[in-house]
């Protein structure tokens, strides 16, 4: 950590007006030596300090993956889906006024230092990021320029998530209009008719009225490239889309029936649903969603015998019981996720989760009848509703995390609809 600037203004002095969207350099320093970005956040310093030191919260405004042990000399690891990462150690923790840590970024020749000052002001917090230690080579200048922009955008996002809950990296990102299915890799490429050594993502379907449908893509196409970049997993899509806006046109490459095709897609704006604003509203929304879905699922299974429900259409394909087992596993996993969020201790995760056929098949086969499986699914759904209804007021007031949880449930209807279609296909294959 670099030494403090002896000419720094007193903490209690009123800071200059700096719009959060346009963070500015506040002191006259050679641009090769430092980054200086600042903005005002409508939140108390204690809340902002938590966003700088808790790994769950760091992921909500700054990075895609984080690990942090907020004690002096404790490690801090930040990573983004585009492959960039930084590792360092905390050097300064003066709650709720200041956080400092070292920063060793990917392919950067030396460690730099970050100091973030938080100043209470008129019911808000003035945030100043000082990133120092850059050299004067051309590579250092490119790094500094990229990080200067990133810090400015991150401060704007910090203000958004604390004030409204919305992560601008997501809500401003345009959409292809696809539902992502299984990831394809050299280990399973042959099953999808793909050449060996290729990566991609299989589409479960396309969203009506959006760009992918208009471009002619459909379910089971395997997306392998976009905007001249390879698509290797679902996480690789976000960095490509983040540099674009709704209305931009991108070329995509995809395999269909073992043949490579190309199409031009016009990116769509991301429609944002009305997100439940408190625990009671969220619990009611989810309860009504499950009731409607369970009624439709029961109607679909009316008269279906056990043999048909358990029959798998082909190798690696799911039976009706497998699909319901997958839904049950999702409820169980969500219970752990909700508790982790409430505790501010979201588990470290891989960026590319995939469904486990082994787990799903074992779960499905452990139930003697589809009726028993459905009953257990509904029991866990009721537990989910109870968990949401009982969310602590303090957690609900933590807008970034509650908004993320609440928004995720507004996306469930599309996911559930896909699985109803999957059950219909499985039953058609099982029943002559």
N, C-alpha and C positions, 0 to 999 in steps of 0.2 A: 504494500500500500504506500502510495506517495505521501510525502509530508503535507500537512494541511497548509493551505494558502494563508499566510499571515495577514494578507489584506482582505480576507473574506469579511463580508458584512456581519454585524452582530446578529445573532439568531432572532432577536426580538424586533429588528428593524423591518419595516414594511418592504416587501419585495416588489420589484417592478411588475407591471402588468404584462404577462406573456400568455397569449392564447394557447390552449393546450394543443390545438391543431398545428401551431407553428412555433415550436420551441426554438429559442434563440440562444446565441452565445452571449453570456452575461458579463464576461471579463475579457480584456484584450490579451489573448495569448496566441503564440504562433500556432497556426492550425495543425501543424504536424505533431504537436505535442499532446493535444488533448481533444476530447469531445466534450461539449457542454450543452446539455439540453434541459429544458425546464417547462413546467406547466402546473396549473392549479387543478386540484381534485376536490370535489365537494364531499369530503369525508374527513373524519378525525384522524390525526397522525397515528393513533393506535391501530386503526383499521388498515391504514396504508402500510405500516410497519409489518403487519401480519402478511400482507400480500408480497412483501419482499423476502420473507424468511421461511414461509411454509411451502413445502414442495407442491401440495395440492393447489394452493393459490398461485404459485409461480406459473403453473401450467395454464392458468385461466386468463393470463394477460400477456405473458412474456414469451414462453417457449412451449414445446409440445411434450417434452419429458423433463422431469426434474427430480433430483435427489438433493436434500439439504439437511445438514446437521448444524443448526444455528447456535453454535458456541464458538468462542475464539479458537482459531485454527481448525474448526470443523470443516469438512469438505462440502463443496457446492458443485453440482453437476447440472448443466443445462444443455438440452439438445433440441434440434428442430428437424422436422420431417424431410427437409431438403438436404440433410447430411451434415450440416454445420453443428458443432458442439463446442462447449467451453467447460473447462474444469478449473477449479480454484479452491481457495480456502477463505473462510471469513477472517477478516483482520480487524473489524470494528463493528461492535454491536452495542449501540447506546439507545435502548428503547425509550421513547418512540421517536427519537430525533435523527438517528443516523445508522446506516448500514454500509459496511465496506467489505470488499472481497477482491481477491486476485482473479485474473481472467486469462486463461491460456486457450485461445481459440484454435480450431482445426487449421492445420498448415500455417499457423502464425509462428514466426521465428522466436518469439520471446513472450514472456508473461507481461500483461498490463494490469492496471489497477482501476477498480470502480469504487466510487464513493457516492452514496445517495443521501442527500440531506432532506429532512422533512421539517417544515416550519409551519406551525399552527398560525392561521390567519383568517379572522372573520368567519369562524365556523367551518373553514376549509383547511386544506393542506397544500402548501407550495412545495413541489417536488423538484429538486435539482439533481441531475445526474452529471457527475464529473468522471470521465473515463480518460485516464492518462497513461503515458508511457510508450507512445507510438514513436517509431523511428522516422527518418526522413527519406527512406528509399521509396521507389515507385510502388512496390508491393505494399508497403506500410500505408502509403497514401490511399491506395485502393481499398484496403481494409478499413481505414479510418472513415472514408467516405460512406462505405456500406453500413458501418456501425452507427455513424451519425444519423443516417436516415432511419435505421432500425430503432434506435433509442427514441427518436422523435415520435415515430408511429406507436411505439410501445407505451409511452406516457399517455398518448391520446387514448389508447386502449385501456390502460389502467383507470383512467377517468371514467370511461364508458362502463366497464364491468362493475366498478364500485357505485356508480350513480344509477345505472339502469339494470345491470346484470348482463347486458349484451356484450359478447366477444366480437369486436368489429372484424377480426380476422376471419370469422365465420359468417356473420350476418351480411357483410359486404362482398363476400365471395360469390361469384356467379355459379350457376348450376349447369351440368350437362343434361340433367333430366334422366338419370339412370338409377336403377336399384342394383347395388353391387352384391354379387354372390361370392362364390368360392374363388380363392386365389389359385392361379395355375402356375406350376413350376415344373422344372425338368422331371421331378419325381412322379407327377400325375398327368403330364402333358399328353401322353399317348391316349389316355382315357377320353380326352376331349378332342382327339383328332388333330392335335397340334404337333408341329415338328419338334424333335428332341432339342433340349437346351433353351426353349423359349419360356418366357414368363408373361403373365398377363392376369387379367381379372375377368371372370365370367359374369355376364349380366343376368340377374334374376328377371329383369324386365325394364321397361322404360316408362317414364311418367307422361301421361297423356297431355298433349298440348305444348310440350317442351322440345328443346332443340334436338335431342337424340331421336325422338319419334319422327320428327320432321325430316331428319337425315336418313331415315330408313333402318336404324338399328332396332334390334328386337331381342327378346329373351334368348339366352344361351350363346349369343355372340361373345367372343373373347377379345376384350380391348387390350391392345399390345403397345400402342403408341398414341401420343397426343401432342400436338404443337411441336413436332420434331423431337420429342423426348420420349424415352421408353417408359411404359407403364409396367412396373414390376409387381406392385401390390396396391391395395387401396390407398395406403398412406402416400404413395408417389403422386396421386392425383392432386392433392392439396397444393403443393408448391407450384405446380403448373398453373392451376386456376388462380392462385393468389396474385399473379401478375396481370390478370385480365379483368374486364368488367362486362356486365350484361350487354349483349349486342355484338361483342367481338366474335369473329369467326375463326375456328380452329380446324385443322385437318386431323382426323383420327384414323388409326389403322386397327383393323380387327379381323379375327379369323371367324369364318362361318363355314361349316361343313368341310373343315380342313384347308380352306383356301383363304389367302390374305386379301382383304378388301380395304378400300379407302373411302372416306366420306368427309364432307365438310359440315361441321356443326356450328350453329349460331347459339352462343351461350345465353341462357335465360336468367332473369332476375330471380333472386331467392325469395319466395313468398314466406313471410313470417307470420305464423299463427298467433292468436291471442293466447299468451302464456298465463296460466293460473298464477295469481299473485300472492296466495297464502296457502298454508297447509290444508285448511278445510276445503278450499276451492280445488286444490290439486287432488285431494283424496276423492272428492265427489266426481271430478272429471274421470279419474281412473276407474272408479267403481262403475260408473255408467258405461264406460268403454268396454270393460270386461263383461258386464251383463249382456250387452248387445252381441259381443263376439261369442260368448258361451251359448247364447240362444241359436245363433247361426251355425255354430259348430255342432250342436246337438241335432239340429234339423238335417245337417249334411250326413250325420252318422246314423240317422234313424233307419233301422232295418239292416244295417251292415253287420255281417257275421264276423266272428273273431278271426277266422282264417283270412278273410279278405283284408281286415284291418292290419294284420301282421305281415301280409305278403309284401316283399320288397320287389319293385319292378325290375331291378337289374343290379349288377355289381356296383356298390358305392351309392346306390339310390335309396331314398328313404321310403319306408312304408307309412301308412297313416299313423300307426302307433309311434313310429320314429319322430314324426313331425310334432305330435303332442308331447312326446318326451322332451324334445328340444324346447318347446314352450315352457314346460315345467322347469327344466334346467335354467332357462332364462330368468324365471321368477326367483329361484333359489339364489342365483348369482346376483340378482338385483338387490336382494335383501342385504347381502354382504356389502355391496357397493353403497347403498343408502347409509348403512351404519358407518362405513369408512368416511363418507362425506361429512356426516354429522360430527364425527370425531376429528375432522380435519386431517385425516391420515389415509388418503386414497392410495391404494397399493400401487407400487411400481408396475408398469405394464409394458408389454411389447406393442409396437405401433401397428402391428398387422395381425389382429386376432382372427382365428378361423374356427369354424365349428369342428368338434371332434366326433367323427363317425363312431369311433370306439365307445366313447361315453354315451352317445345317444342310443346306440343299439343295445348296450348293456342296460341302460335305464328302461328302455321299452320292453326288453325281454324279461325284466324282473317283475313286471305286472302280469298277473294271470289273465286279466280281461282289460279291454279298452275302457270299460266303465270305471274300473278301479283307478286307472291312469287319469281319466277325466276328473274324477272326484278329488284326487290329490292335486291336480293342477288348480282346481277351483279353490281348494283349501289354501294353497300358497298365494293365490290371487287375493283372497281375503286378508291374508297376513300382510301383503303388500299395501293394501288400502289402509290397514291399521297402522302400519309403519309411517305412511305418509300423513295420516291424520294426526299422529303423535309427534310430528317433527317439532323440536324445541323452538320457541320464539326467537332465541338468539341465532339459531341456524337460519331461520327464514329471513332474518334481517341481514344475513350475510349474502348480499344480492348476487355476487358472481356465482357462488356454488348453488344456491337455491334456484336461480334462473336456469342454470345448466341442467339441473335435475328436472325441473318443471318442463323445460323445453323438450327434453328427451322423451317425455311421455306424450307430448303432442305429436311426435313422429311415430308412435307405436301403431296407430291404425293402418298405415301403409304396410308396415312389417307384418301385422296380423293378416291383412288381406292377401299378401303374397303366400302365406302359409295355408290359407283356405284354398287358394288355387292349387297349391302343391298337393293338398289332400285330395282334391277333385281328380287331379291327374293320377295319383296313386291308386285311387279307387277305380278309375276307368281301366287302368292296366290290370287290376286284380279281379274285377268282376266282368265276366264275359258278356 
